[in-house]
C-alpha cells in the first residue's frame, strides 16, 4: 500500500516570498477535504520528477525477516541484531527484552576506562543504577560518572549541553572515554553531539528508552541541539559504537510518549515498506497494548528500514531526505508552539497528514491512502491536524529556516505513486 | 640539525598522582641548567621507545622545493599552491602576495549563494571590504553577510560562538551556504567549528591574516573553542574548501603577533625539517623585518610540513601528535595565566624550551640543540621561560585535563636522536 516519497521544492527566495503561497487553510475544518486546495493556483506546482532505482535493496540486517512475527516469541536476554552498514563507522543495534541484564553486550563496546552516562531526571531513577551495574559488573577497572539533565525538549539547548561538557571536564575524562546516552531522543541527540564535540570526538553508546528514540533518533548518527529559532540547527553527524534497545524499558513509558514513537513507525511503512504498513494496520491495538512481541517486531523492522536508508546516504545528500516525511511541517509546529508543548511524534503525525493531504491535492496519490493514514493515526490517538493557533504565515516563516532549505528552495518530502509500488523520487 | 619528536607518557592516574613528579623547577633561574633535573629520580622515565619509518616522505605539495628561496621572487597575484591530501576532503592552500585581488581564487570554492564572513573588530576595518569585493566582484548572485566578534583568545568561548549561529540563522543561511573565516587562529577555530556544527556541517573557507593562523591553525581541520578549564576542549575535525593566504595581510600585523607565529615555524624545523631549521637560523632577521620573499617561503614550507603530517594522520592517532611539541606545556601556560594574556605562540615558545630541556635531561638530545633552540627564539624575542607565577602543581593540574591524556596517561612530545637524523618515535 505504501506510496512513494517525493522531494518537492518550494521557492522561498526573497522575490517569491512576496507572492502568496497557499498552504492548506490550517484553521479550516475542511483542511483535509481534497477540493479545498488547488496546486495549480500556487507556486507549489512540482518541478520535473525523476524516477531512480527501487529503494528496497537487500536489508542491512543480520536478523531474518519474520513474515509472521507472532510465531517467533522473543527470548529474554537474546538480542536481535540490526547492523547499520557505514564502512568503518558501522555499528550494531541490539534489540530485545532483558538486554540490560547482559553486561557483555555493553562492555564489548566501551572504549577506555572512563564512562559518562548522560540521562535525565525522569529516566535516572528508573534505569541509571541498572546501566551502571551493566557497565561495571565483572569490570572493576571502569569508572562511571553520570550527569542528570532536566527532562524535556525545551532543555535541548546550549546551556544544558554545557553541563555535559562541564561534567566531562570536571571528571577529567580523556579521549579514550565513552559517553552513554540513557533516555529518549533529546538525551540521545544531546549526548551524541557532546560526544562528537568533546575533545573533537569521543566514543559513545546509545541506550534509547522511548519508542521514538529506539526507532528513529538513536539510528543514523544525527545529533544536535535546538536554537530558539529552529530545531536541530546546531549539531553533527556522528555514529555510536552500538545501540542497545531493551524493550523492557518501554514498560514505564507514558502512553502519550508511546504513541508519539508510533508516528515514526507508521512513517517507515508509508515511505518504503508496504508489508510493514499493512502489518501495522492489523496490529496497532497490540502495539498500543504494549504486546512485547509486537513491540520488538515493530522496532526491529523500523530499525531495518532506517538502517537501509542511512547506509545508502549517511549525510542526507539524497534518499535519506525521504525520512523527513511529515517533519518539515512537524518541526514548524514544534518551533511555533514552543519546544516541549507537543511531543515530536505528535507534531510529525500532524505534519504527515499535511504532507499526505498535499500529495493527494497534487494528484500524486489516491484518496484511499489519505484515509488509511488518517485511520491508523486515529488508532494511536495522535493528532491529525496542526494546532489551532498556527497560521500559514507562521508555517512559512519557520519553515524558511529549516535545514532542508538549500539556496532558497525548501525541499518538502511528499508521496507519489500507485499503491504498492515502492519507488524513490526526488525533485530535480 | 633537527632532532626526532618522541611521544612520552606520564601517568596521571589517581594512585600515581600522589607521588611527586619533578618537573623542572619553574621559578628556579637554573631551570635551563641540565644538571638541575634528573629523570631517574622521578616517574618521568620513558617507556620503551620504538622507531618507525622515516617521516619525511614525498611532500604533498605541487610547488617545487626552493633550495635558495631568495633566487625566486614572489609575483603579486600568482599563488604557490600546497595541496593537503585527504581523499575526498583534500583542499588547496594558496600562498602569495595580492591574492585578495584575485576574485576567481575565492569564488571557485564558494558553494551556494550565501556567504557568512566571520571576523573580528581588529581585522574587519582592515580587510572586510576587500574580502566582500573579492567574493562579489563579477558575481552578483552571491549575498554576503558578516559577523564581527570581539578580538582575543578570551572570546574563543561558547557565548561568542553562539553569535555566529545567531547571525547565520537570522540571515536564513541554508545548507548550501559558505562560512569564511577572516582573521587569526581564534577566528579560524571558531568559524570552523561553527561551520562544522551549523545544520550539521556547511562549507567553509579560511583566510588567515596572522602568521600563526597561516602556518598552523588554518591547516589541518582542527576547530573548536576553549572551556574555562582548558583550551580547545570542545570542537571538531573539519576541513575547509580552501585556505587563501595573502601575505600582504601581514603588513598590518603587530610585531608581537608576528613573532608568535614564528614559534610554530621554528617547531616545524625542529620536528622534521633540518634544512628548514638551518634556513631559519640564517634568515630569522629577514623574517622579523617582514621580507616578503622570506615570509612567503617560511609560510609555504611550514604549510608543506603540516600538510604532510596531516595527510598521514588526519585525526591525530599517531604522527600528527608530533605537531604538539611544546603545546602541552604551552596550553597549560595559556590556561593558567588566563586566555589572552600570553599569545599562543609565546606560550608554545616557552613550552618548546621546556620540552627541549626535558629531552636533554633524559639524555635524548645533545646540548647543542638546547642552545640553538634558545638562540633562535631569542632572535624572535619570544619568551623562553614560563611565567613566574606558575608552579609545578599548576602545570600538573592543568595538564591533567589536556586532550592528549588517554586512559590517565599524558602523552608529551619530546625530541630524541642524533643531529640531522629525522625519525619518528612514539611511546608505546
Interface residues (C-beta under 8 A of the other chain):
Chain A: X112 X113 X114 X158 X162 X165 X166 X169 X170 X172 X174 X175 X176 X193 X196 X197 X198 X199 X200 X201 X222 X223 X224 X227 X229 X230 X232 X233 X234 X235 X236 X237 X315 X400 X401 X403 X404 X405 X406 X407 X408
Chain B: X112 X113 X114 X158 X162 X165 X166 X169 X170 X172 X174 X175 X176 X193 X196 X197 X198 X199 X200 X201 X222 X223 X224 X227 X229 X230 X232 X233 X234 X235 X236 X237 X315 X400 X401 X403 X404 X405 X406 X407 X408
